[in-house]
Amino acid sequence: MTRIALAQIRPKKGDYPENLRRLGSVLVRIAALDPVPELVVTPETFTSGYFVEGGVRDVAVSAGTLYADLAAQHDASGCPPLDVAVGFYEEWRNRFYNSALYATLGGPAAGVRHVHRKVFLPTYGVFDEERFVERGHDVQAFDTGWGGRAAFAICEDAWHSIVPTLTALDGAQLLIVPSASPARGPSPSRDCDDRPARPINVERWERIIRDVAEEHGIYVALVQLIGFEGGKAFAGGSALASPHGEIVVEAPLFEETLLVANLRERDVTRARADQPLLADLESAWPSLLRRAQELARPGMPGDGRAERGGPDYDLGESRAAAGEVEAHTARVVTATLPSDPLAMDCELVHRWLVEFLRDEVVARRGFAKGLVGLSGGVDSSLTAYLAVEALGRENVLGVRLPYRTSSTESAEHAALVAESLGIDCLTVDISEAVDAYLVGEPDADPTRRGNVMARQRMIVLFDLSAKLGALPLGTGNKSERLLGYFTWHADDSPPVNPLGDLFKVQVWALARHVGVPREIVDKPATADLIIGQTDERDLGISYPKADRILAWLLRGLTPAEVAARGFQPDEVGVVRQRLESTHWKRRLPTVAMISQTAIGEYYLRPVDY
């Protein structure tokens, strides 16, 4: 029997020495266990954090350097000899890789046993790995210090079934899966499952490791990164799957955890006897391998181009034929779409955003306090409620920023939120500052005047930030951002925003869930820049309609397909026109590129690096 420890740890972004010290602290904890585990596993890119982009060259080390540093931490920990599996960015033969090192620390067998370099590099969505690291080209099992054989599959490697299969054929009894998988979802509530809702990718990972373990009769150890990087959440959910496809242990979400479990070699034997799929594969493998080699060679049987006898490019199609293809594709795509694109589990999102604020404000940016501009609306109220949970009521300051024409109801509702939460609330009247400028602009229309008010409010918030050492927190929602319904360099200025990926309808739902006063949640949404103004009157469409149209458009449906889901074509047109005409408001200023070190194009560092 072998004891394994899964170290679900939060690394400090870009700080290799600090992360080695954190692993040393884990080894101290390991040394106090009885019995002491024979293997400790960390997540993918544990030594630096995952999204370091161009910073890879700053944090990458050789396997030899990492081993020496691990050995030093082990010596200082008082831990007996044991094996470690550590994810890191590697510099090898003048190239950079996303790698995992397996080594034995202490004792006569001390040394590096294996280095796996990630084969499948995700370069889509939020991922851009192939821009910064090279692809590995080998998958193999190796002997360990505890007597068994193990193998690595780093994150997406495990999503490709060929990788676990190759490791099992090579004799692996344990597949180690270090991962840095950003949370995606959240999934809606599930009536059929007693467990709390989890991000979609966490559920997907559980299915993957259970299936891999059961098919190959091996243990699968998934170790996830946790924390937030540039707003992207690493939720955790590390787990160990048994050779029979059962989850042995599972880590909680958003928490640093040390999971300890036992690996029993006889379980591998029994699983493979009960379901000899691996033995069947070994018998068929030679012929399957020949077929795989044929498929990999262009022009050979099985290659689509050879069978069709046509060129390896697309031919033009008639308009009618293209329409038929488009209609057929639409039926396939929509069949996989959810019935409600705005459905979410409020409890999961609630915790997600509280953890985000706690991590982003305190851990990453070093602030103890937060500022919230309280307008009396649902967005700023919800941000305040989340901030109090994340930072404590004594560390959240509400700021009312009325103009002389502002609604008295808005001021009253802002005061109601501050009173309900027990936070201090400061009132700064911006009337004189705004009028001092506008007195010289008598022809300024309501839009210009509103923009001046919005920007003046940000001047006050950022000045208070400098005075009080408190970070301004954003309150803009996804609907406003996508529709361009905000003042550029004003509403969007705060550096941390918990609501920016929630549609307005979702903000309302979450506000009800956390207990924002009903009179605030139920009143019409307004920017309160012009007397009698409401968002929906300005936009020409209600939020429930606009949000669903936006959600479908963002999922790739055409305007005609969106309209077919119950909307008028002119409604879809209004939303689409605003979406397509306001991309500039969601980007940093456009800079003329002259050099090969242009910031944000060639010189790439994440915001939290």
C-alpha positions in Angstrom: 0.0 0.0 0.0 1.2 3.5 -0.9 0.1 6.8 0.7 -0.3 9.7 -1.7 -0.9 13.4 -0.7 -2.6 15.7 -3.2 -1.6 19.3 -2.4 -4.2 21.6 -3.7 -2.3 24.9 -3.2 -2.6 28.5 -4.2 0.7 29.7 -5.7 1.9 33.3 -5.6 1.9 34.6 -9.2 5.3 34.8 -10.7 7.2 34.2 -7.4 9.3 31.1 -7.8 11.1 31.4 -4.4 7.9 32.0 -2.4 6.2 29.1 -4.0 9.1 26.8 -3.2 8.8 28.0 0.4 5.1 27.2 0.3 5.9 23.7 -0.8 8.4 23.5 2.0 5.6 24.3 4.4 3.6 21.5 2.9 6.5 19.1 3.5 6.6 20.2 7.2 2.9 19.2 7.5 3.6 16.0 5.7 6.4 15.1 8.1 3.9 15.4 11.0 1.6 12.8 9.5 1.6 9.2 10.7 2.3 7.4 8.5 4.1 9.8 6.2 2.9 9.7 2.5 5.3 8.3 0.0 4.3 10.7 -2.7 3.2 14.4 -2.8 1.7 15.9 -5.9 1.3 19.6 -6.7 -0.8 21.3 -9.5 0.2 22.3 -13.0 2.7 25.3 -13.1 2.7 25.4 -9.3 6.1 27.2 -9.1 4.8 30.3 -10.9 1.0 30.3 -11.5 -0.4 29.4 -14.9 -1.3 32.6 -16.8 2.2 34.3 -16.9 2.2 34.8 -20.7 5.5 36.4 -21.7 6.7 36.0 -18.1 7.4 32.4 -18.8 11.0 33.3 -19.6 11.2 34.9 -16.1 10.0 32.0 -14.1 11.2 29.0 -16.1 14.0 26.9 -14.6 15.8 23.7 -15.5 14.7 20.4 -14.0 18.1 20.2 -12.3 17.6 23.6 -10.7 14.1 22.7 -9.5 15.3 19.4 -8.1 18.1 21.1 -6.2 15.7 23.7 -4.7 13.2 20.9 -3.8 15.9 18.9 -2.1 16.9 22.0 0.0 13.2 22.4 1.1 13.0 18.7 1.9 16.2 18.8 4.0 14.9 21.7 6.0 11.5 20.2 6.5 12.6 17.1 8.5 10.6 14.9 6.2 11.7 11.3 5.6 12.6 10.3 2.0 9.6 10.6 -0.3 8.6 11.3 -4.0 7.3 14.6 -5.3 5.5 15.5 -8.5 5.7 19.2 -9.2 4.3 21.3 -12.1 6.6 24.0 -13.4 7.6 26.0 -16.4 10.8 24.4 -17.7 13.8 25.7 -19.7 15.3 22.8 -21.6 17.7 22.9 -24.6 17.1 26.6 -25.1 13.3 26.2 -25.2 10.4 26.6 -22.7 7.9 24.0 -21.8 4.9 23.4 -19.5 6.4 20.5 -17.6 6.0 18.2 -14.6 9.0 16.8 -12.7 9.0 13.6 -10.7 11.8 13.1 -8.2 12.8 11.2 -5.1 13.9 13.5 -2.3 16.2 12.1 0.4 17.7 8.6 0.8 20.1 6.6 -1.4 17.7 6.7 -4.4 17.4 10.5 -4.4 17.3 12.1 -7.9 15.1 13.1 -10.8 13.2 10.1 -12.2 11.2 11.7 -15.0 10.2 15.0 -16.7 7.0 15.1 -18.7 6.5 18.0 -21.2 2.9 18.8 -22.0 1.9 17.5 -25.4 -1.4 19.1 -26.0 -1.2 22.8 -25.6 -4.6 24.6 -25.5 -4.7 27.7 -27.7 -8.3 28.7 -27.8 -10.7 30.7 -25.6 -8.7 32.0 -22.6 -5.7 29.8 -23.5 -2.7 30.8 -25.5 -0.1 28.2 -24.6 1.5 27.6 -28.0 2.5 31.3 -28.1 4.7 31.0 -25.0 5.9 27.3 -24.7 6.9 24.4 -27.0 5.0 21.2 -27.4 6.3 18.0 -25.8 6.5 14.9 -28.0 6.6 11.9 -25.7 4.4 10.1 -23.2 5.8 7.3 -21.1 5.5 5.6 -17.7 8.4 5.5 -15.3 9.5 3.7 -12.1 8.9 5.4 -8.8 10.5 5.5 -5.3 7.5 3.6 -3.8 7.9 0.6 -6.1 5.2 1.1 -8.6 5.0 2.8 -12.1 3.5 6.1 -12.7 2.9 8.5 -15.6 2.0 12.1 -16.2 -0.8 13.7 -18.3 -0.7 17.5 -17.7 -4.2 19.0 -17.9 -5.4 18.8 -21.5 -3.2 15.8 -22.1 -5.8 13.9 -20.2 -8.6 15.1 -22.3 -7.2 13.2 -25.3 -7.8 9.5 -24.6 -4.7 8.4 -26.4 -2.5 9.7 -23.7 -3.9 7.7 -20.7 -4.0 4.7 -23.0 -0.3 4.9 -23.9 0.6 5.3 -20.2 -1.4 2.3 -19.2 0.1 0.2 -22.0 3.5 1.3 -20.7 2.7 -0.2 -17.3 1.5 2.8 -15.3 -0.5 2.0 -12.2 -1.0 5.6 -11.3 -1.7 8.5 -13.8 -0.8 11.9 -12.3 -2.8 14.8 -13.7 -1.5 18.2 -12.6 -4.0 20.7 -13.8 -4.6 24.5 -13.9 -8.2 24.5 -15.3 -10.0 27.8 -15.1 -13.5 27.4 -13.7 -16.2 27.6 -16.4 -19.9 27.7 -16.0 -21.5 28.0 -13.6 -24.0 25.3 -14.2 -27.6 25.8 -13.2 -29.0 24.1 -10.1 -29.6 20.4 -10.4 -32.6 18.9 -8.8 -31.4 15.3 -9.3 -28.1 15.7 -7.3 -27.9 16.3 -3.6 -24.4 17.8 -3.9 -24.0 21.6 -4.3 -23.6 22.8 -7.8 -20.0 23.0 -9.1 -18.4 24.8 -12.1 -19.0 22.9 -15.3 -15.3 22.1 -15.8 -15.0 20.5 -12.3 -17.9 18.2 -13.1 -16.2 17.4 -16.5 -13.0 16.6 -14.8 -14.6 14.1 -12.4 -16.2 12.3 -15.4 -12.8 12.2 -17.2 -10.7 10.8 -14.4 -13.4 8.2 -13.4 -13.7 7.1 -17.0 -9.9 6.9 -17.5 -9.4 5.0 -14.3 -12.1 2.5 -15.0 -11.2 1.9 -18.6 -7.5 1.3 -17.9 -7.7 -0.1 -14.4 -5.4 2.5 -12.9 -5.5 5.2 -10.2 -5.8 8.7 -11.4 -4.7 11.6 -9.2 -6.1 15.0 -10.4 -4.4 17.9 -8.6 -5.9 21.3 -9.4 -4.5 24.8 -8.9 -6.7 27.2 -6.9 -7.0 31.0 -6.6 -7.6 33.7 -9.2 -5.4 35.0 -12.0 -6.6 38.0 -13.8 -10.2 37.3 -12.8 -10.0 33.7 -14.0 -10.9 31.3 -11.1 -9.1 28.1 -10.4 -11.8 26.5 -8.2 -10.0 23.3 -7.1 -11.9 20.1 -6.9 -8.8 17.8 -6.8 -9.6 14.2 -6.6 -8.3 10.6 -6.7 -10.2 8.0 -8.8 -9.8 4.3 -8.1 -9.1 1.6 -10.7 -12.9 0.8 -10.5 -13.8 4.4 -11.5 -14.8 5.5 -8.0 -13.9 8.8 -6.4 -11.8 7.9 -3.3 -11.2 11.5 -2.0 -12.3 14.9 -3.3 -11.1 18.4 -2.3 -13.5 21.3 -1.6 -13.8 24.2 -3.9 -11.7 27.4 -3.4 -9.8 26.0 -0.4 -6.2 25.0 0.1 -6.3 21.4 1.0 -4.0 18.5 1.6 -5.8 15.2 0.6 -4.2 12.0 1.8 -5.3 8.6 0.4 -4.0 5.1 -0.1 -3.1 3.4 -3.3 -3.5 -0.4 -3.2 -1.7 -2.4 -5.9 -4.2 -5.3 -5.4 -7.0 -2.9 -6.5 -5.3 -2.4 -9.8 -5.0 -6.2 -10.2 -8.7 -6.8 -9.3 -10.0 -4.0 -11.5 -8.1 -5.4 -14.5 -9.3 -8.9 -13.7 -12.9 -7.8 -13.3 -12.8 -5.8 -16.6 -9.9 -6.8 -18.8 -10.2 -3.9 -21.2 -6.5 -3.2 -21.1 -5.6 -6.8 -21.9 -8.0 -6.7 -24.8 -6.3 -3.5 -26.0 -2.8 -5.0 -25.7 -3.9 -7.9 -28.0 -5.4 -5.5 -30.6 -2.8 -2.8 -30.3 -0.4 -3.9 -33.1 -3.0 -3.8 -35.7 -4.6 -0.6 -34.3 -1.2 1.0 -34.4 -0.7 0.2 -38.0 -4.0 1.7 -38.8 -3.2 4.8 -36.8 0.0 5.2 -38.8 -1.9 4.9 -42.0 -4.4 7.6 -40.9 -1.6 9.9 -40.1 -0.2 9.7 -43.6 -1.9 12.0 -46.2 -3.1 10.2 -49.2 -3.3 6.8 -47.5 -6.6 4.8 -47.1 -8.7 6.5 -44.5 -7.5 10.0 -45.4 -10.6 11.9 -46.4 -8.9 13.7 -49.3 -7.8 10.4 -51.0 -11.2 8.9 -50.6 -13.0 11.8 -52.1 -10.4 12.1 -54.9 -10.7 15.9 -54.6 -8.4 18.8 -53.7 -7.4 19.6 -50.1 -9.3 22.9 -50.1 -13.0 23.9 -50.0 -14.8 24.4 -53.3 -17.3 27.2 -53.6 -21.0 26.3 -53.2 -24.1 27.8 -54.7 -26.1 30.1 -52.5 -28.9 27.6 -52.1 -26.5 24.8 -51.2 -24.8 26.9 -48.6 -28.2 27.8 -47.1 -29.0 24.1 -46.8 -25.7 23.5 -45.1 -26.2 26.4 -42.7 -29.7 25.3 -41.8 -28.5 21.8 -41.1 -25.6 23.0 -39.0 -28.0 25.3 -37.0 -30.1 22.3 -36.1 -27.1 20.4 -34.8 -25.8 23.4 -32.8 -29.0 24.5 -31.2 -29.7 20.9 -30.1 -26.8 21.2 -27.7 -27.7 24.7 -26.3 -29.4 25.2 -22.9 -33.0 26.1 -22.7 -32.2 29.2 -20.7 -28.8 30.7 -21.4 -29.0 32.9 -18.3 -29.6 30.0 -15.8 -27.1 29.8 -13.0 -26.8 28.4 -9.5 -26.8 31.5 -7.3 -25.2 29.9 -4.3 -22.2 28.8 -6.3 -21.8 32.2 -8.0 -22.2 33.9 -4.6 -19.3 32.0 -3.2 -17.3 32.4 -6.4 -17.5 36.2 -6.3 -16.8 36.5 -2.6 -13.6 34.3 -3.1 -12.7 36.4 -6.1 -12.9 39.7 -4.2 -11.0 38.2 -1.2 -8.2 36.9 -3.5 -8.0 39.8 -5.9 -8.2 42.7 -3.5 -6.2 41.3 -0.5 -3.9 38.5 -1.8 -3.0 39.8 -5.2 -3.2 43.6 -4.9 -2.4 44.0 -1.2 -5.3 46.1 -0.1 -7.2 45.5 3.1 -10.1 47.9 2.3 -12.5 48.4 -0.6 -14.5 51.4 -1.8 -18.0 51.1 -3.3 -19.7 54.0 -5.0 -23.3 53.5 -3.7 -25.8 54.8 -6.2 -28.8 53.2 -4.6 -29.2 50.8 -7.5 -29.0 47.1 -7.6 -25.5 46.7 -9.1 -23.6 48.8 -6.5 -25.8 47.4 -3.7 -24.8 43.8 -4.7 -21.1 44.8 -5.0 -21.3 46.2 -1.5 -22.9 43.0 -0.1 -20.2 40.8 -1.7 -17.5 43.1 -0.5 -18.6 42.9 3.1 -18.5 39.1 3.0 -15.1 39.1 1.4 -13.4 41.9 3.4 -15.5 42.4 6.5 -17.8 45.3 7.1 -15.1 47.3 8.9 -13.1 47.3 5.7 -15.7 48.5 3.2 -16.6 52.1 2.8 -19.7 53.2 0.9 -19.5 56.5 -0.9 -22.6 58.5 -2.1 -21.8 60.8 -4.9 -25.0 62.8 -5.6 -25.4 65.6 -8.1 -28.0 68.3 -7.4 -30.5 66.7 -9.7 -30.0 63.2 -8.4 -33.1 61.3 -7.2 -33.7 61.5 -3.4 -34.8 57.9 -3.6 -31.3 56.9 -4.8 -29.7 58.6 -1.8 -32.2 56.9 0.5 -31.6 53.5 -1.0 -27.8 53.9 -0.8 -28.2 54.8 2.9 -30.4 51.8 3.4 -27.7 49.5 2.0 -25.0 51.0 4.2 -27.3 50.7 7.2 -28.3 47.1 6.4 -24.6 46.1 6.1 -23.4 48.2 9.0 -20.7 49.9 6.9 -19.6 53.5 7.1 -21.0 55.7 4.3 -19.5 59.0 3.1 -21.4 61.6 1.1 -19.5 63.8 -1.4 -21.7 66.2 -3.4 -20.2 66.5 -6.9 -22.5 69.4 -7.9 -20.0 72.2 -7.6 -17.2 70.3 -9.3 -19.4 69.4 -12.2 -21.0 72.8 -12.6 -17.6 74.6 -12.4 -16.8 73.0 -15.8 -20.3 73.0 -17.3 -20.8 76.7 -16.6 -18.5 77.3 -19.5 -20.3 74.7 -21.7 -23.9 76.0 -21.7 -24.7 74.1 -24.9 -23.7 70.7 -23.4 -26.5 68.2 -24.1 -27.8 65.7 -21.4 -25.4 63.0 -22.7 -22.3 65.2 -22.3 -23.5 66.4 -18.9 -24.1 62.8 -17.7 -20.6 61.8 -18.9 -19.1 64.7 -16.9 -20.9 63.5 -13.8 -19.8 59.9 -14.2 -16.2 60.9 -14.7 -16.3 63.2 -11.8 -17.5 60.4 -9.6 -14.5 58.4 -10.6 -12.2 61.3 -9.8 -13.6 61.3 -6.2 -13.4 57.5 -5.8 -9.8 57.3 -6.9 -8.7 60.3 -4.8 -10.4 58.7 -1.8 -8.5 55.5 -2.7 -5.2 57.3 -2.5 -6.2 59.0 0.7 -7.6 55.9 2.5 -5.6 53.1 0.9 -8.8 51.4 -0.2 -9.3 49.8 -3.7 -12.3 51.1 -5.7 -14.6 48.2 -6.6 -16.5 48.1 -9.9 -20.2 47.8 -10.2 -20.8 47.5 -14.0 -22.6 44.4 -15.3 -22.1 42.4 -18.4 -25.3 43.8 -20.1 -24.0 47.4 -19.8 -20.6 46.4 -21.0 -21.8 44.6 -24.1 -24.4 47.2 -25.0 -21.9 50.0 -24.5 -24.3 51.6 -21.9 -21.6 53.1 -19.7 -19.3 56.1 -19.7 -15.9 55.3 -21.0 -13.1 55.8 -18.4 -15.8 56.3 -15.7 -18.1 53.4 -14.8 -15.5 50.9 -16.2 -12.5 52.4 -14.4 -12.3 50.5 -11.0 -9.6 47.8 -11.4 -11.6 45.0 -9.8 -15.2 44.2 -10.8 -17.1 41.2 -9.4 -20.2 41.8 -11.6 -18.6 42.3 -15.1 -19.5 38.8 -16.3 -23.1 38.8 -15.0 -26.0 39.9 -17.2 -28.5 42.3 -15.6 -31.0 39.6 -15.1 -28.4 37.5 -13.3 -27.5 40.5 -11.1 -31.1 40.8 -10.0 -31.3 37.0 -9.2 -28.0 37.1 -7.2 -29.1 40.3 -5.4 -32.3 38.6 -4.3 -30.2 35.6 -3.2 -27.8 37.6 -1.0 -30.6 39.7 0.6 -30.4 43.1 -1.1 -33.5 45.0 0.0 -36.5 44.2 -2.2 -37.3 47.9 -3.0 -33.8 48.2 -4.6 -34.0 45.0 -6.6 -37.5 45.6 -7.9 -37.2 49.3 -9.0 -36.5 50.2 -12.6 -32.8 50.3 -13.5 -31.5 53.9 -14.0 -28.1 55.6 -14.3 -29.7 58.5 -12.5 -27.8 61.1 -14.7 -30.9 62.7 -16.1 -34.2 63.2 -14.3 -36.7 60.5 -15.2 -34.1 58.5 -17.1 -34.3 54.6 -17.2 -32.0 52.2 -18.8 -34.6 50.3 -20.7 -36.1 53.5 -22.2 -32.6 54.5 -23.3 -31.9 51.1 -24.8 -35.3 50.7 -26.4 -35.7 47.1 -25.1 -36.1 45.4 -21.8 -33.2 43.8 -20.0 -34.8 40.3 -19.9 -35.1 40.4 -23.7 -31.7 42.1 -24.4 -29.9 39.8 -22.1 -31.2 36.6 -23.8 -30.5 38.0 -27.2 -27.0 38.9 -26.1 -26.5 35.5 -24.6 -27.5 33.7 -27.8 -25.4 36.0 -30.0 -22.4 35.4 -27.9 -22.9 31.6 -28.3 -22.6 32.0 -32.0 -26.2 32.0 -33.2 -27.1 34.1 -36.2 -29.6 36.9 -35.9 -32.2 34.8 -37.7 -31.6 31.9 -35.3 -32.0 34.2 -32.3 -35.2 35.6 -33.7 -36.5 32.1 -34.2 -36.2 31.7 -30.4 -39.1 34.1 -29.7 -37.8 37.6 -30.5 -38.8 40.2 -33.1 -36.1 40.8 -35.8 -36.0 44.5 -34.9 -35.3 43.6 -31.3 -32.4 41.5 -32.3 -31.3 44.2 -34.6 -31.2 46.8 -31.9 -29.1 44.6 -29.6 -26.8 43.5 -32.3 -26.2 47.0 -33.5 -25.2 48.2 -30.1 -23.0 45.1 -29.5 -21.1 45.5 -32.8 -20.7 49.3 -32.6 -19.2 49.5 -29.1 -16.2 47.1 -29.2 -14.0 50.1 -28.8 -15.4 50.8 -25.3 -14.3 47.4 -24.1 -10.7 47.8 -25.1 -7.7 49.8 -24.0 -6.8 52.8 -26.3 -5.4 51.8 -29.7 -1.7 52.5 -29.9 0.3 52.8 -33.1 2.7 49.8 -33.1 6.2 50.9 -34.3 8.6 48.6 -32.4 8.9 44.9 -31.8 8.3 45.5 -28.1 4.9 47.1 -28.3 3.1 46.8 -24.9 0.2 44.3 -25.1 1.3 42.9 -28.4 4.9 41.8 -28.0 5.6 42.7 -24.4 3.0 40.5 -22.7 2.5 40.4 -19.0 -0.8 39.6 -17.3 -2.4 42.3 -15.1 -1.6 40.4 -11.9 1.9 39.4 -12.8 
